[in-house]
């Protein structure tokens, strides 16, 4: 048996290489580009790699580095999680997704990080960048210095949130290195990468990473999307003390990236005992970069054939079992590897069904503006944020009421909106007393003399002699006051 094992390994290696070659050919013919990577968090060992060193637009997975640089400053004592930051006009002007806080609003580093990592808030990324680095450019330089120190040779940052910008690039390889570094260097702040949901005032926002609360053992990291990049996801999960990191770039929807990441993770956990059957791919740092331009998926992701604008929280469901729609890897190398080892491994989970299910119940983490608060002060801060969100709804209710005419219209409503008030036989004392409307008295001098025959708009009224009638006449019929 021992003598036979090298021969079996060589044969399987040849089959594996042939499968990869066929997969690469099929992938090159497929219009949809995609990059995949699966590594062990502790060792950096590569378990699967496909286009992992092709340059890619990172979109909001950029915020992993924004969080890393910010939390490194906290760990080094340069700032604290309680440090107050101010929303600048530049931060407030960022494109959605964002919290939408007004310029001048203050909040802590802690709350800004939670908002950024769960809601993928672009304005909060700029708030952190300006607070830690002084400006977007200053913070971007810090991000690039950190990337260089970590060995992210294919990465260049232009901003802290991943919104489209020339020269803002990374790769699946570099994102794997970054995720490993975060877990290794900042274990005490790991909480920020797997918060299930946040509550801000009356609004609850679930984490855009669909694995959180759905995939067993999921414990990080971050999603991203712009039209040019497609749907990106860096995800991690732990099982039996072993932690894996999956990177998916260029998926066709928010659910597709989660399904693909779940499949990668599940395959990595289930094949642990069969590692001797697969050729070693080395460590993530040793993957050889590809000299190319990032693929631009704008037309495919955001072209005119889309019925609604795509966004990072896209929830389109994938009805396939074992691959994502339009995915190069669904018919590429991964499919062949599964074919050759299908008889030797446990069946994979139905990831598409898992991602379509409701997440496990979890209490949203409360976030708020202002300084750090506890107890009654925290309750008051949450109430204040809720009140800030209420006025638009209140105005909407008033406008709906104003559109419903009734015979006994409220005197105050009629006075506030005389042109829209419904005339009635009773006349309104307060409306009749409105001095600003007296300009129209000369037009119809007898209008108030016959209120029961033909009432006129509340803006019209008769000269002084008619006033006593308007006050005494409607007294017998009050209603809806």
C-alpha positions in Angstrom: 0.0 0.0 0.0 2.8 2.4 0.9 4.5 1.6 -2.4 1.3 2.2 -4.3 0.6 5.6 -2.6 3.3 7.6 -4.6 1.9 6.2 -7.9 -1.7 7.1 -6.8 -0.6 10.5 -5.8 1.1 11.1 -9.1 -1.9 9.9 -11.1 -4.2 12.1 -9.0 -1.9 15.1 -9.5 -2.0 14.6 -13.3 -5.8 14.4 -13.2 -5.9 17.5 -11.0 -3.6 19.4 -13.4 -5.7 18.4 -16.3 -8.9 19.5 -14.5 -7.3 22.9 -13.8 -6.3 23.3 -17.4 -9.8 22.5 -18.6 -11.3 24.8 -15.9 -9.0 27.6 -17.0 -10.0 27.2 -20.6 -13.7 27.2 -19.7 -13.2 30.2 -17.4 -11.5 32.2 -20.1 -14.5 31.7 -22.4 -16.9 32.8 -19.7 -17.7 36.5 -19.7 -18.0 36.6 -16.0 -14.7 37.1 -14.2 -14.2 35.8 -10.6 -11.4 35.3 -8.2 -11.4 32.8 -5.4 -9.0 32.0 -2.5 -9.2 29.7 0.5 -6.5 29.7 3.2 -5.8 28.5 6.7 -5.8 31.5 9.1 -3.0 30.3 11.3 -0.5 28.9 8.8 -1.4 30.9 5.6 -1.5 27.5 3.7 -3.4 27.8 0.5 -6.2 25.3 0.1 -7.7 26.6 -3.2 -6.8 29.5 -5.5 -8.3 30.7 -8.7 -7.3 34.0 -10.2 -6.1 34.8 -6.7 -3.3 37.1 -7.9 -5.2 38.9 -10.6 -5.5 42.6 -9.7 -9.1 43.5 -8.6 -11.1 46.6 -7.5 -11.6 46.0 -3.8 -14.8 48.2 -3.3 -15.8 48.2 0.4 -13.5 45.3 1.5 -11.1 48.3 1.6 -12.7 49.0 5.0 -10.9 46.0 6.5 -7.7 48.0 6.1 -9.4 51.2 7.4 -10.4 49.3 10.5 -6.9 47.7 10.8 -5.1 51.1 10.7 -7.6 52.7 13.1 -7.5 49.9 15.6 -3.7 49.7 15.4 -3.7 53.4 16.4 -6.0 52.5 19.3 -3.7 49.6 20.4 -0.6 51.9 20.1 -2.3 54.4 22.4 -2.6 57.2 19.8 -6.3 57.4 20.2 -9.0 55.4 22.2 -12.3 53.9 21.3 -13.9 56.7 23.2 -12.2 59.5 21.2 -14.7 61.8 19.7 -14.6 62.4 16.0 -16.6 65.0 14.0 -18.5 64.4 10.7 -17.0 66.8 8.2 -18.8 68.2 5.0 -16.5 65.9 3.0 -17.6 62.8 5.0 -21.2 63.8 4.8 -21.0 64.1 1.0 -19.9 60.5 0.4 -22.1 58.3 -1.7 -24.4 55.6 -0.1 -24.2 53.3 1.6 -23.8 55.8 4.5 -25.3 56.8 7.9 -26.3 60.2 6.6 -25.2 62.2 9.7 -25.0 66.0 9.3 -21.7 67.9 9.3 -20.7 68.8 12.8 -22.2 65.6 14.4 -19.8 64.0 16.8 -19.4 60.3 17.6 -16.9 58.0 19.1 -14.3 55.9 17.3 -16.1 52.8 18.6 -19.5 53.7 17.1 -18.0 54.9 13.8 -16.2 51.5 13.5 -19.4 49.6 14.2 -21.4 51.6 11.7 -18.7 51.2 9.0 -18.2 47.5 9.4 -21.9 46.5 9.6 -23.6 49.0 7.3 -20.5 49.6 5.2 -21.0 53.3 5.8 -18.8 55.3 3.4 -19.2 58.5 5.5 -18.0 56.7 8.6 -14.8 55.5 6.8 -14.0 59.1 6.0 -14.8 60.2 9.6 -12.2 57.7 10.8 -9.7 58.6 8.1 -9.8 62.3 8.9 -9.7 61.6 12.7 -6.7 59.2 12.5 -4.8 60.5 9.5 -5.9 64.2 9.4 -7.2 63.8 5.8 -8.2 61.2 3.2 -4.8 61.6 1.6 -2.9 61.4 4.9 -4.9 58.3 5.9 -4.5 56.6 2.5 -0.7 57.0 2.9 -1.0 55.2 6.3 -3.0 52.5 4.6 -0.4 52.0 1.9 2.5 52.0 4.4 0.7 49.3 6.3 0.0 47.2 3.1 3.7 47.4 2.2 4.7 46.3 5.7 2.3 43.3 5.6 3.5 42.1 2.2 0.4 43.2 0.2 2.5 43.8 -3.0 -0.5 44.1 -5.3 -2.5 46.7 -3.3 -2.7 50.5 -3.6 -5.2 52.6 -1.7 -6.6 56.0 -2.7 -9.4 56.4 -0.2 -10.6 54.7 3.0 -14.0 53.4 1.7 -13.4 51.8 -1.7 -15.5 54.1 -3.8 -14.3 54.1 -7.4 -11.0 55.8 -7.9 -8.1 55.4 -10.4 -5.3 53.3 -9.0 -7.4 51.8 -6.1 -6.6 48.1 -6.5 -5.9 44.9 -4.6 -6.1 41.1 -5.2 -7.6 38.0 -3.4 -4.0 37.2 -2.4 -3.5 40.5 -0.6 -6.9 40.4 1.0 -6.1 37.0 2.4 -2.9 38.4 3.8 -4.7 41.3 5.4 -7.4 39.2 7.0 -4.7 36.9 8.5 -2.9 40.0 9.8 -6.0 41.4 11.4 -6.6 38.2 13.3 -3.0 37.9 14.3 -2.2 41.5 15.2 -5.6 42.7 16.7 -7.2 39.7 18.4 -8.7 41.9 21.1 -10.7 43.9 18.5 -11.9 40.9 16.4 -15.4 41.7 17.6 -15.7 44.5 15.0 -15.7 42.0 12.1 -18.6 39.9 13.1 -21.3 42.1 14.6 -24.6 40.6 13.4 -26.6 43.9 13.3 -26.7 47.5 14.7 -29.5 49.6 15.9 -29.3 53.4 15.3 -32.3 55.2 16.7 -35.2 53.2 15.4 -33.3 51.8 12.4 -31.9 48.2 12.5 -29.3 47.2 9.9 -28.2 43.6 9.5 -24.6 42.8 8.5 -24.3 42.7 4.7 -22.1 39.5 5.2 -24.9 36.9 4.9 -22.7 34.2 6.5 -23.0 35.9 9.9 -25.8 34.1 11.8 -26.3 31.5 9.0 -23.1 29.6 8.3 -22.0 27.5 11.3 -18.9 29.0 12.8 -18.9 32.2 10.6 -16.9 34.9 12.4 -15.9 37.7 10.0 -15.2 39.8 7.8 -16.4 42.3 5.2 -18.4 42.7 2.0 -17.8 45.1 -0.9 -19.4 46.2 -4.2 -19.0 48.7 -7.0 -20.1 48.1 -10.5 -16.6 47.6 -11.8 -15.7 45.0 -9.2 -18.8 42.9 -8.8 -19.8 41.5 -5.4 -16.8 40.9 -3.2 -16.5 39.1 0.2 -13.8 38.2 2.6 -15.2 35.7 5.1 -13.9 33.6 7.9 -15.2 30.6 9.9 -13.9 28.4 12.7 -14.6 24.7 13.3 -13.0 22.4 15.8 -10.4 25.1 16.6 -9.4 25.4 12.9 -10.0 28.8 11.2 -10.3 29.3 7.5 -10.5 32.5 5.4 -12.3 32.6 2.1 -12.1 35.4 -0.5 -14.6 35.8 -3.3 -14.2 38.6 -5.8 -16.6 39.4 -8.7 -19.6 37.3 -7.8 -22.9 38.0 -9.6 -24.9 39.0 -6.5 -24.8 39.5 -2.7 -26.1 36.1 -2.2 -23.9 34.5 -4.8 -20.8 35.7 -3.0 -22.1 34.3 0.3 -23.0 30.9 -1.3 -19.6 30.7 -3.0 -17.7 31.5 0.3 -19.8 29.0 2.2 -18.9 26.3 -0.4 -15.2 27.2 -0.2 -15.3 27.0 3.6 -17.2 23.8 3.7 -14.9 22.2 1.2 -11.9 23.2 3.2 -13.3 21.8 6.5 -14.5 18.5 5.0 -11.3 17.8 3.1 -8.9 18.3 6.0 -8.2 14.5 6.2 -7.5 14.2 2.5 -4.8 16.9 2.1 -2.2 14.3 1.1 -4.3 13.8 -2.1 -3.8 17.3 -3.3 -0.6 19.0 -4.4 0.7 21.7 -2.1 -0.1 25.2 -3.2 2.3 26.8 -0.7 1.4 29.8 1.5 -0.6 32.8 0.5 2.5 35.1 0.6 4.2 32.9 -2.0 1.4 33.1 -4.6 2.9 34.8 -7.7 1.3 38.1 -8.7 -0.1 38.5 -12.2 0.8 41.6 -14.2 -2.6 42.7 -15.6 -5.3 45.3 -15.4 -8.3 44.6 -13.1 -11.3 43.3 -15.0 -14.1 45.8 -15.3 -17.5 44.3 -14.7 -19.5 47.5 -14.9 -21.7 46.5 -17.9 -22.4 43.1 -16.5 -23.3 44.3 -13.0 -24.9 47.7 -13.7 -25.8 47.7 -17.4 -29.2 48.7 -18.8 -30.6 45.2 -18.5 -30.8 45.5 -14.8 -34.3 46.3 -13.5 -33.0 48.0 -10.3 -29.7 49.5 -9.2 -27.2 47.0 -7.8 -25.9 47.6 -4.3 -23.7 46.0 -1.6 -26.8 44.7 0.3 -28.2 43.0 -2.8 -30.4 40.0 -1.7 -31.0 38.3 -5.0 -31.4 34.5 -4.3 -29.4 31.9 -6.1 -31.5 28.8 -6.8 -28.6 26.6 -7.8 -27.1 23.8 -5.7 -23.4 23.7 -5.8 -22.5 26.8 -7.9 -23.3 30.4 -8.5 -25.1 31.6 -11.5 -22.7 32.9 -14.1 -19.7 31.9 -12.1 -16.6 30.8 -14.0 -15.7 28.4 -11.2 -19.0 26.7 -11.3 -17.9 25.0 -14.5 -14.2 25.5 -14.0 -11.4 23.9 -11.9 -13.4 23.6 -8.7 -16.1 21.5 -10.3 -13.5 19.1 -11.7 -11.8 18.8 -8.3 -15.1 18.0 -6.7 -15.8 15.4 -9.3 -12.5 13.6 -8.7 -12.9 13.5 -4.9 -16.7 13.3 -4.6 -16.6 9.6 -3.6 -14.0 10.3 -0.8 -15.6 13.3 1.0 -18.8 14.0 2.9 -21.5 15.7 0.8 -21.3 19.5 0.9 -24.0 21.6 2.5 -26.6 23.2 0.4 -25.2 26.7 0.8 -27.8 28.4 -1.4 -30.6 27.2 1.0 -28.5 28.2 4.0 -28.0 31.7 2.7 -31.7 32.0 1.9 -32.8 31.2 5.4 -33.3 33.7 8.2 -30.2 34.5 10.3 -30.0 33.2 13.9 -31.8 35.6 16.3 -29.3 38.2 17.7 -29.8 41.4 19.6 -28.6 44.4 17.5 -25.7 46.3 18.9 -26.8 49.9 19.8 -24.9 52.7 18.1 -25.4 56.4 18.8 -24.0 59.9 18.3 -22.2 61.9 21.0 -19.7 60.8 23.6 -19.6 57.3 25.2 -22.6 56.8 27.4 -24.1 54.2 29.8 -27.3 53.7 31.7 -29.8 56.5 31.6 -27.5 58.7 29.5 -27.3 56.0 26.8 -31.1 55.7 26.8 -31.4 59.5 26.4 -28.8 59.5 23.5 -30.7 56.7 21.7 -34.0 58.7 22.2 -32.3 61.8 20.8 -31.1 60.0 17.7 -34.6 58.5 17.2 -36.2 62.0 17.4 -33.8 63.2 14.7 -35.2 60.4 12.5 -38.9 61.3 13.2 -39.6 64.7 11.6 -39.9 63.4 7.9 -42.5 60.8 9.0 -44.5 63.3 10.9 -44.7 65.7 7.9 -45.8 62.8 5.8 -48.7 62.1 8.1 -49.8 65.7 8.2 -49.8 65.9 4.4 -51.9 62.7 4.2 -54.5 64.2 6.6 -54.6 67.4 4.7 -55.6 65.5 1.6 -58.7 64.1 3.3 -61.4 66.8 3.1 -64.2 66.7 5.7 -67.2 68.8 6.4 -65.9 69.6 9.9 -62.4 70.6 9.1 -60.2 71.6 11.9 -60.0 75.3 12.4 -56.3 75.2 12.8 -55.8 73.2 9.6 -58.0 75.7 7.7 -56.0 78.6 9.0 -52.7 77.0 8.2 -53.6 76.1 4.7 -56.5 78.3 3.6 -56.1 77.5 -0.1 -56.5 73.8 0.6 -59.3 74.0 3.2 -62.7 72.6 2.3 -65.4 75.3 2.4 -68.4 74.7 4.6 -71.6 76.4 5.7 -70.5 77.1 9.2 -67.6 79.4 8.3 -64.5 79.4 10.5 -64.1 82.1 13.1 -60.4 82.0 13.2 -60.2 82.0 9.4 -62.5 84.9 9.1 -60.4 86.8 11.5 -57.2 86.3 9.5 -56.1 89.9 8.6 -53.8 88.8 5.7 -56.8 87.7 3.6 -58.6 91.1 3.7 -57.0 92.1 0.4 -59.6 90.0 -1.4 -62.6 91.6 0.3 -63.2 94.1 -2.5 -63.6 91.4 -5.1 -66.7 89.7 -3.6 -68.2 92.1 -1.0 -71.3 90.0 -0.5 -69.4 86.7 0.0 -69.6 86.6 3.8 -73.2 87.9 3.8 -74.5 84.6 2.4 -72.3 81.9 3.9 -75.0 79.3 3.9 -75.8 79.7 0.2 -72.4 79.5 -1.4 -69.4 79.4 0.8 -66.2 80.8 -0.6 -62.5 79.9 0.0 -61.3 80.7 3.5 -59.0 83.3 2.2 -62.0 85.5 1.2 -63.9 87.5 3.7 -66.4 90.4 4.0 -65.8 93.9 5.4 -66.0 94.6 9.2 -69.8 94.5 9.5 -69.8 90.8 8.5 -67.4 89.8 11.3 -70.0 89.5 14.1 -72.0 87.1 11.9 -69.0 84.9 11.3 -68.4 84.6 15.0 -71.9 84.0 16.2 -73.4 82.0 13.3 -71.4 78.7 13.5 -71.8 78.2 17.2 -74.6 75.6 17.1 -72.6 73.1 15.0 -69.0 72.4 16.3 -67.3 69.1 15.4 -63.8 67.3 15.0 -62.1 70.0 17.0 
